[in-house]
Amino acid sequence: MSGKSSWFRRKNKKSSSDDAPVLGQAPEFDSAALESERGIATSPLNDSVAFAGNRKKHGNRARNRLIMAISCFVGIYAVIGGRLVYYGMQGGDNEGYRAGAASTLAARPDILDRNGEVLATDIKTASLYAEPKKIADPDETLELLATVLPNLDWESTYRRLKSGAGFVWIQRGLTPRQQSQIMALGVPGIGFRTEKSRFYPGGPTASHIVGLVNIDNQGIAGMEKYIDSQGLSDLRMAGLAQPDNLEPFRLSIDLRVQHIMRDELVRAVEKYRAIAAGAVVLNAKTGEVVAMASVPDFDPNNPYNALEKDRLNRMSAGTYEMGSTIKSFTTAMALDSGKFNLESKFDATRPITIGRQTIRDFHGKARWLTLAEVFIYSSNIGSGKEVDAIGIEGHREFLKRVGLLDRMQTELPEVARPVEPRVWKKVHSITISYGHGMMTTPLQTAVAAAALVNGGKLIPPTFLPRTQDEANAVATQVLKPKTSDDMRYLYRLNSEIGSGRRAEVKGYRVGGKTGTAEKVINGRYSKDVRFNAFLAAFPMDDPTYVVLTIIDEPKPEEGKLSATAGLNAAPMVANIIRRSASFLGVSPDFAQDNAPILAAYEND
């Protein structure tokens, strides 16, 4: 408009200097010539009077022209101001258009697994918009569009079509077929805009890790949100988020193992009629998360149910009482204190009574048990005696040292904070010793367990590739190497003759610990509603991977009377390891299976 105004001013000045006739004004004549022609004599006085009159007339004309020019400019700018006010009144739709245009044209980097397989990428899609001012019949327009888009919200769409605005979105992310069918309708006042949309080739396979984006291609969950926080949002604001400027973003996830894990979880939920299940495979030496899944999940390509509460990522965003898997840390604490060894004995002949609470064993032996037997038989009484000998402060300090009481630090945004008693009393310490009274995330439990078997190093988890040197730089020594040796022995022994037998996979030397926790229903622990887990590592002579499975409210398998962790969570671990070990680079060693067991205990 400024160019147009300057052009107008130049034209006006030229017209003024040439003394062109003005519309509605009489043309000028030479009065002296006219008088001479009529025979009127002229004199100097007459000339002077005539000159003054002409100058006055010319001055009036100049003022008139100036007033007209000012009036034109005022009129033009009044029109401009009026249009600005009008567009301001229509700001919602137009602003949405401009904001959408700026953001949706911005690219996102591809997300790859550790082997270069695509987990997320940008594709071009068409989005449908309308210009209500150009639509003569909103009713007919809506009826025609509904033949192709039957899920349109009639009320809101009709209101937008009737708004008289310059631009409104009708539906984003159309399929090529939908675009073609709408174009064939020949509806006036509508059009298409090419946008960038996010596509996830694996669908729900790694949905809780990869996350998703909103309609404007901005990360709102998972690693998509993390990528935005690492500078992508700033690039988008600066208009620099172009495909040529963005390197692919590689994760530590192995898509092959991720697929196997999710498949086993879906099967387990169906087989055990559970409400949910989850699992994680963690590299015990580097802290890399190789696979992690939680079902029910969602499809990020169509995340209509992503916010439903049962779609929660239970592995990192849910906290649970982890049951007897916590006895792994109680046993490690006792060994690391230097007060006990594998042969130390604890009196498990009678239940522990604290006030009105009585603590019993699930399958009590009613005798003294060695520390190894306390672990193998999963004795609540023995575990309580262990923490009682360490003391409340020492117990809490150890759990904090291995990272079970603080919010876990990792790239994934969805991480819950553990729950512990505000004030630790003796009863709290004893119940926490066997997994009741403290809640933590399953992923956090797996990370702490890695320290039990990797030589005593607590390594923060990561969803990005990490070398061994990088892992060593961030690792913290939290246990004595001798403690880790003893825990590897106990894990392996438990899988050979204890409650973890169903997690055994020939050739891979699996070790682990079951956990069957009663869930709190209406303020009381229920014996029939359980949260089960199995915490495993392999190969136990030099553990590289930790595998943790959980299953929420499983029912007894057909033909069986019980639904404890050894009957469901442990077989889930075995299936995951059996199918994925070769992808993880672990070769079977059947010679190890024939090695003699170092100790033998009676089995219930």
C-alpha positions in Angstrom: 0.0 0.0 0.0 2.9 2.3 0.7 4.2 1.8 -2.9 0.8 2.6 -4.2 0.5 5.8 -2.1 3.9 7.1 -3.3 2.9 6.4 -6.9 -0.3 8.5 -6.2 1.7 11.4 -4.8 4.0 11.5 -7.9 1.0 11.6 -10.2 -0.7 14.4 -8.2 2.4 16.7 -8.2 2.8 16.4 -12.0 -0.8 17.3 -12.5 -0.4 20.5 -10.3 2.8 21.7 -12.1 1.3 21.4 -15.5 -1.8 23.5 -14.5 -4.2 20.9 -15.9 -7.8 21.8 -15.7 -9.6 20.7 -12.7 -12.8 18.8 -13.0 -15.8 21.2 -12.3 -13.7 24.4 -12.7 -13.8 26.9 -15.6 -10.7 27.0 -17.8 -8.3 30.1 -17.6 -8.2 32.9 -20.2 -5.8 35.8 -20.9 -7.8 38.8 -19.7 -5.4 41.4 -21.1 -5.7 40.0 -24.6 -9.5 39.9 -24.3 -9.7 43.6 -23.2 -7.3 44.6 -26.0 -9.5 42.9 -28.5 -12.5 44.7 -27.2 -10.7 48.1 -27.5 -10.1 48.7 -23.9 -6.9 50.6 -23.2 -4.5 49.2 -20.6 -2.3 51.1 -18.2 0.3 50.2 -15.5 -2.3 50.6 -12.8 -4.7 48.3 -14.6 -1.8 45.8 -15.1 -1.0 45.9 -11.4 -4.6 45.3 -10.4 -5.0 42.5 -12.9 -1.8 40.8 -11.6 -2.9 40.9 -8.0 -6.3 39.4 -9.0 -4.7 36.6 -10.9 -2.3 35.8 -8.0 -5.3 35.6 -5.6 -7.1 33.3 -7.9 -4.0 31.0 -8.3 -3.6 30.9 -4.5 -7.2 29.7 -4.1 -6.7 27.0 -6.7 -3.6 25.7 -4.9 -5.4 25.6 -1.6 -8.3 23.7 -3.2 -5.9 21.2 -4.7 -4.1 20.7 -1.4 -7.4 20.2 0.4 -8.5 17.7 -2.2 -5.2 15.8 -1.9 -5.4 15.6 1.9 -9.0 14.5 1.6 -8.0 11.7 -0.7 -5.2 10.5 1.6 -7.5 10.6 4.6 -10.1 8.6 2.7 -7.5 6.0 1.6 -6.2 5.5 5.1 -9.7 5.4 6.6 -10.4 2.5 4.3 -7.2 0.8 5.4 -8.0 1.4 9.1 -11.5 0.0 8.6 -10.1 -3.2 6.9 -7.6 -3.7 9.8 -10.4 -3.4 12.3 -12.5 -5.9 10.3 -9.7 -8.4 10.2 -9.1 -7.9 13.9 -12.7 -8.8 14.5 -12.1 -11.9 12.5 -8.8 -12.6 14.1 -9.5 -16.2 15.4 -9.6 -17.9 12.0 -7.0 -15.8 10.3 -4.5 -16.1 13.1 -5.1 -19.8 13.2 -4.2 -19.9 9.5 -1.1 -17.8 9.9 0.1 -19.8 12.9 -0.7 -23.0 11.3 1.1 -22.0 8.1 4.3 -21.1 10.0 4.5 -24.2 12.1 3.2 -26.9 9.8 5.7 -25.9 7.1 8.5 -26.5 9.5 10.2 -29.9 9.2 11.1 -32.4 11.9 14.1 -34.8 11.8 13.6 -38.4 11.2 13.8 -40.6 14.3 15.8 -43.9 13.7 16.5 -46.9 15.9 20.0 -48.0 16.7 20.3 -49.9 13.3 18.9 -47.0 11.2 15.3 -48.3 10.9 12.9 -45.4 10.6 10.6 -44.9 13.7 9.2 -41.5 12.6 9.4 -39.3 9.5 7.7 -36.4 7.8 5.3 -36.8 4.9 3.3 -34.3 2.9 -0.4 -34.3 3.4 -3.3 -32.2 2.2 -5.5 -30.2 4.6 -8.9 -28.8 3.7 -9.8 -25.2 4.3 -12.8 -23.0 3.4 -13.3 -19.3 2.6 -16.7 -18.6 4.1 -17.1 -15.3 2.4 -17.1 -17.1 -1.0 -19.6 -19.8 0.1 -23.1 -19.0 -1.0 -24.9 -22.0 0.6 -23.2 -23.4 3.8 -25.8 -26.1 4.2 -25.2 -27.6 0.7 -21.4 -27.3 1.2 -21.6 -29.2 4.5 -23.8 -31.9 3.1 -21.4 -32.4 0.1 -18.3 -32.5 2.3 -19.9 -35.0 4.7 -20.3 -37.5 1.8 -16.5 -37.8 1.8 -15.8 -36.9 5.5 -18.6 -38.6 7.5 -16.9 -37.9 10.8 -17.1 -34.1 10.5 -18.5 -32.3 13.5 -21.6 -30.9 11.8 -22.3 -28.2 14.4 -18.9 -26.7 14.6 -18.2 -27.0 10.9 -21.5 -25.3 10.0 -20.7 -22.5 12.4 -17.4 -21.9 10.8 -18.9 -22.0 7.3 -21.4 -19.4 8.4 -18.9 -17.1 10.1 -18.1 -15.0 7.0 -14.4 -15.2 7.9 -11.7 -15.1 5.3 -10.3 -18.5 6.2 -11.2 -21.5 8.4 -9.8 -25.0 8.7 -12.2 -27.8 7.9 -10.0 -30.9 8.4 -6.3 -31.5 8.6 -4.3 -34.5 7.3 -6.5 -35.8 4.5 -5.7 -39.0 2.6 -5.0 -38.7 -1.1 -8.3 -40.5 -1.8 -10.2 -38.0 0.3 -8.6 -35.1 -1.4 -9.4 -36.5 -4.8 -13.0 -37.2 -3.9 -13.5 -33.7 -2.5 -12.0 -32.1 -5.6 -14.4 -34.1 -7.7 -17.3 -32.5 -5.8 -16.5 -29.1 -7.3 -17.6 -27.2 -4.2 -16.8 -23.5 -4.5 -15.1 -21.6 -1.6 -12.9 -24.5 -0.4 -9.3 -25.4 -1.1 -6.3 -27.5 0.0 -3.1 -26.7 1.6 0.0 -28.9 1.5 1.3 -29.5 5.0 4.0 -31.7 6.7 2.6 -34.5 8.8 4.3 -37.0 11.1 4.2 -40.7 10.1 5.2 -43.6 12.3 5.9 -46.7 10.2 5.8 -49.0 13.2 2.4 -47.7 14.5 2.1 -48.6 18.2 5.3 -50.7 18.3 7.3 -48.0 20.1 4.6 -45.4 20.8 5.5 -44.7 24.4 9.1 -44.1 23.6 8.8 -42.2 20.3 5.8 -40.2 21.5 3.8 -38.1 19.1 3.1 -34.6 17.8 0.1 -32.4 17.7 -1.8 -31.2 14.6 0.9 -28.5 14.0 3.7 -31.0 14.0 5.0 -30.0 17.4 6.3 -32.7 19.8 3.9 -33.2 22.8 5.1 -36.6 24.2 8.0 -39.0 24.3 11.2 -38.4 22.4 9.3 -36.1 20.0 8.9 -33.7 22.9 12.5 -34.2 24.0 13.7 -33.3 20.5 11.8 -30.0 20.5 13.4 -29.2 23.9 16.8 -29.7 22.4 16.6 -26.7 20.1 14.1 -27.8 17.4 11.5 -25.3 18.7 14.0 -22.5 18.4 14.8 -23.5 14.9 11.2 -23.5 14.0 10.7 -20.0 15.5 13.6 -18.8 13.4 12.3 -20.5 10.3 15.4 -22.6 10.0 13.7 -26.0 10.5 14.2 -27.2 7.0 14.9 -30.8 5.9 18.4 -29.9 4.7 19.3 -28.5 8.1 18.2 -31.5 10.2 20.2 -34.6 10.9 18.3 -37.8 11.7 17.9 -38.4 15.4 19.1 -41.9 16.4 17.8 -43.8 19.5 19.2 -46.7 21.5 16.1 -48.8 20.7 16.4 -51.9 18.6 13.2 -52.1 16.6 13.4 -55.9 16.3 13.6 -56.5 20.0 10.9 -53.8 20.6 8.5 -55.7 18.2 9.2 -59.0 20.0 8.6 -57.5 23.4 5.3 -55.8 22.5 4.1 -59.0 20.9 4.8 -61.0 24.0 3.0 -58.4 26.2 -0.1 -58.4 24.0 -0.1 -62.2 24.2 0.3 -62.2 28.0 -2.6 -59.8 28.6 -4.8 -62.1 26.6 -3.5 -65.3 28.1 -3.6 -64.2 31.7 -6.7 -61.9 31.3 -4.7 -59.0 32.8 -5.6 -55.3 32.6 -2.0 -54.3 31.5 1.5 -55.5 31.1 4.9 -54.0 30.5 8.6 -54.8 30.0 12.1 -53.3 29.5 15.4 -54.6 28.1 18.3 -52.5 29.5 22.0 -52.8 28.7 23.5 -53.3 32.2 26.9 -52.0 31.1 25.9 -48.8 29.3 22.5 -47.9 30.7 21.0 -47.9 27.1 17.3 -48.8 26.9 17.2 -51.3 24.1 13.4 -51.9 24.2 10.5 -50.8 26.4 6.8 -51.3 26.0 3.6 -50.9 28.0 0.2 -52.2 26.9 -2.5 -51.1 26.3 -0.8 -48.5 24.2 -1.9 -46.3 21.2 -1.2 -45.7 17.5 0.6 -42.3 17.1 -0.7 -42.2 13.6 -4.3 -42.0 15.0 -3.9 -41.1 18.7 -7.6 -40.7 19.4 -7.2 -42.7 22.7 -3.7 -41.7 23.7 -4.9 -39.7 26.7 -7.0 -42.5 28.2 -5.8 -43.4 31.6 -5.2 -47.1 30.8 -2.8 -46.1 28.0 -0.3 -44.8 30.6 3.3 -45.7 30.0 3.5 -47.9 33.1 7.2 -48.5 32.8 8.4 -45.0 33.5 5.3 -42.9 34.3 3.6 -45.3 36.7 4.6 -46.1 40.3 3.9 -49.4 41.9 4.8 -51.5 44.9 7.2 -53.9 43.2 6.7 -56.8 45.7 9.5 -59.3 46.3 11.7 -57.9 43.5 12.7 -55.3 46.2 14.2 -58.2 48.2 17.0 -58.1 45.7 18.0 -54.7 47.2 17.4 -55.8 50.8 19.7 -58.7 50.3 22.3 -56.6 48.5 22.2 -54.1 51.4 22.8 -56.8 54.0 25.8 -58.2 52.0 27.2 -54.7 51.2 27.1 -53.7 54.9 29.8 -56.2 55.7 27.7 -57.6 58.6 26.5 -60.6 56.7 27.5 -63.2 54.1 25.7 -65.9 52.2 25.9 -68.2 55.1 24.7 -65.8 57.8 21.5 -67.1 59.5 18.2 -65.5 60.5 15.5 -66.7 62.7 12.4 -67.3 60.6 10.7 -69.7 63.1 7.9 -67.2 64.1 6.2 -64.3 62.4 7.2 -60.7 63.2 4.7 -58.7 65.2 4.8 -54.9 65.3 1.9 -53.3 67.1 -1.2 -54.7 65.5 0.6 -55.9 62.3 1.9 -59.4 61.9 4.3 -60.3 59.1 4.4 -63.9 57.9 6.0 -65.8 55.1 3.9 -67.0 52.1 5.3 -70.5 52.3 7.1 -70.4 55.7 9.8 -72.9 56.6 9.4 -72.2 60.4 13.2 -72.6 60.9 16.4 -70.6 60.8 17.4 -69.7 57.3 20.7 -68.7 55.7 20.8 -65.4 53.9 20.8 -67.3 50.6 17.7 -69.2 51.7 16.0 -66.0 52.7 16.4 -64.9 49.1 15.6 -68.2 47.4 12.4 -68.8 49.6 11.5 -65.1 49.4 11.1 -64.9 53.2 9.4 -61.8 54.4 10.5 -62.6 58.0 14.1 -63.0 56.9 14.0 -59.8 54.9 12.6 -58.0 57.9 15.3 -59.3 60.1 17.9 -58.1 57.6 16.7 -54.5 57.6 16.2 -54.5 61.3 19.9 -55.3 61.7 20.9 -52.4 59.4 18.6 -49.8 60.9 16.0 -47.4 59.5 18.5 -44.7 58.5 20.9 -47.2 56.9 18.0 -48.8 55.0 16.7 -45.6 53.5 20.2 -44.4 52.7 20.9 -47.6 50.7 17.7 -47.3 48.7 18.5 -43.7 47.9 22.0 -44.6 46.9 20.8 -47.1 44.3 18.3 -44.5 42.9 15.0 -46.0 44.1 13.8 -43.0 46.0 14.6 -40.1 43.7 12.9 -39.1 40.4 14.8 -40.8 37.6 16.8 -38.5 35.2 16.5 -39.5 31.5 15.5 -38.0 28.2 11.9 -39.4 28.3 9.6 -36.6 29.7 7.1 -39.0 31.2 8.9 -40.1 34.4 7.1 -40.4 37.7 8.5 -39.6 41.2 8.8 -42.5 43.6 6.5 -42.6 46.7 7.9 -43.3 50.2 6.6 -42.7 53.8 6.9 -39.1 55.0 8.4 -40.4 58.2 10.1 -43.8 58.3 9.3 -45.9 61.3 10.3 -49.5 62.0 7.1 -50.9 60.6 7.7 -49.0 57.3 11.3 -50.2 57.1 10.3 -53.8 57.6 7.4 -53.8 55.1 9.5 -52.0 52.5 12.1 -54.8 52.9 9.7 -57.1 51.0 8.2 -54.6 48.7 5.2 -53.1 50.4 4.9 -49.4 51.6 7.1 -47.9 48.9 6.3 -47.3 45.2 8.8 -46.8 42.4 8.7 -47.1 38.6 9.5 -50.4 36.9 12.2 -48.8 34.8 13.8 -47.4 37.9 13.8 -50.9 39.4 15.6 -52.3 36.4 18.2 -49.5 36.4 18.9 -50.2 40.1 19.1 -53.9 39.4 21.7 -53.4 36.8 24.0 -52.1 39.5 23.5 -55.4 41.4 24.9 -57.4 38.5 27.4 -55.2 36.6 30.0 -54.8 39.3 28.1 -52.3 41.5 27.9 -49.3 39.1 24.7 -47.2 39.0 24.4 -45.9 35.4 21.7 -43.4 34.5 19.4 -44.8 31.8 19.4 -43.3 28.3 17.2 -43.7 25.2 20.2 -42.5 23.1 23.2 -44.5 21.9 26.0 -44.5 24.5 29.5 -46.0 24.3 31.1 -47.9 27.1 33.5 -45.0 27.8 30.6 -42.5 28.0 28.8 -44.9 30.4 31.9 -45.1 32.6 32.1 -41.3 32.8 28.6 -41.0 34.2 28.6 -44.2 36.4 28.6 -44.1 40.2 30.0 -47.0 42.2 27.3 -47.8 44.7 28.1 -51.4 45.7 31.2 -53.4 46.4 32.2 -55.6 43.5 32.0 -58.6 45.9 28.4 -57.8 46.6 27.6 -57.8 42.9 29.3 -61.2 42.6 27.2 -62.6 45.3 24.0 -61.2 43.8 24.8 -62.8 40.4 25.2 -66.1 42.2 21.8 -65.8 44.0 20.0 -64.7 40.9 21.3 -67.7 38.9 20.5 -70.0 41.8 17.0 -68.7 42.0 16.4 -69.5 38.4 17.8 -73.0 38.7 16.0 -74.2 41.9 13.9 -71.3 43.1 10.8 -69.3 42.1 12.5 -68.2 38.8 12.6 -71.6 37.2 10.1 -70.7 34.5 12.3 -67.8 33.3 15.1 -70.3 32.4 16.2 -70.4 28.8 18.6 -73.1 27.8 22.0 -71.8 26.8 21.5 -68.2 28.1 22.1 -68.6 31.8 19.2 -66.5 33.0 19.0 -65.4 36.7 16.3 -63.4 38.5 13.8 -62.7 41.2 10.0 -62.9 41.3 7.7 -60.3 42.8 4.1 -60.9 43.7 2.6 -57.8 45.3 -1.0 -57.6 46.6 -2.7 -54.5 45.4 -4.5 -52.0 47.7 -8.3 -52.2 47.1 -10.5 -49.8 49.1 -7.6 -49.1 51.5 -6.7 -52.7 52.2 -4.4 -55.2 50.6 -6.3 -57.8 48.5 -5.1 -61.4 48.3 -6.8 -61.9 45.0 -5.7 -58.8 43.1 -2.0 -58.7 42.3 0.7 -56.8 40.6 3.4 -59.3 39.5 6.9 -58.7 38.2 10.0 -60.7 37.3 13.5 -59.0 37.5 16.1 -60.9 35.4 19.6 -60.6 33.9 21.5 -62.7 31.4 24.0 -64.2 30.8 24.7 -64.4 34.5 28.4 -65.2 34.3 28.9 -61.7 32.7 25.5 -60.0 32.6 24.9 -57.7 29.6 21.2 -57.2 29.8 18.6 -56.7 32.5 15.0 -57.7 31.6 12.0 -56.7 33.7 8.4 -57.8 33.1 5.3 -56.6 34.9 1.7 -57.8 34.6 -1.2 -56.0 36.3 -4.1 -58.0 37.8 -3.4 -61.3 36.1 -5.9 -64.2 36.5 -4.9 -67.8 36.9 -4.1 -69.5 33.6 -6.6 -72.0 32.4 -6.2 -75.2 34.4 -4.3 -73.6 37.3 -5.3 -72.2 40.6 -2.8 -69.5 41.2 -1.5 -66.4 39.4 1.8 -65.7 41.1 4.7 -64.0 39.3 6.5 -67.3 38.8 3.5 -68.5 36.7 3.2 -65.5 34.4 5.8 -62.7 34.8 8.7 -65.3 34.7 7.5 -67.0 31.5 7.2 -63.6 29.8 10.9 -63.0 30.5 11.8 -66.4 29.1 9.8 -65.8 25.9 11.4 -62.3 25.3 15.0 -63.6 25.9 14.4 -66.8 23.7 13.2 -64.7 20.8 15.5 -61.7 21.0 18.9 -62.9 22.4 20.3 -63.4 18.9 19.4 -59.9 17.9 21.1 -58.7 21.1 24.3 -60.4 20.1 24.2 -63.0 22.9 25.2 -66.5 21.7 23.9 -69.6 23.6 26.4 -71.6 25.6 25.0 -75.0 26.3 28.2 -76.2 28.1 27.4 -73.8 31.0 24.0 -75.6 31.5 25.9 -78.8 32.4 28.0 -77.1 35.1 27.3 -78.3 38.7 25.2 -76.1 40.9 27.3 -74.6 43.6 24.7 -75.0 46.3 21.4 -76.9 46.7 18.4 -76.0 48.8 15.2 -77.8 49.3 12.4 -76.5 47.0 8.8 -76.0 47.9 
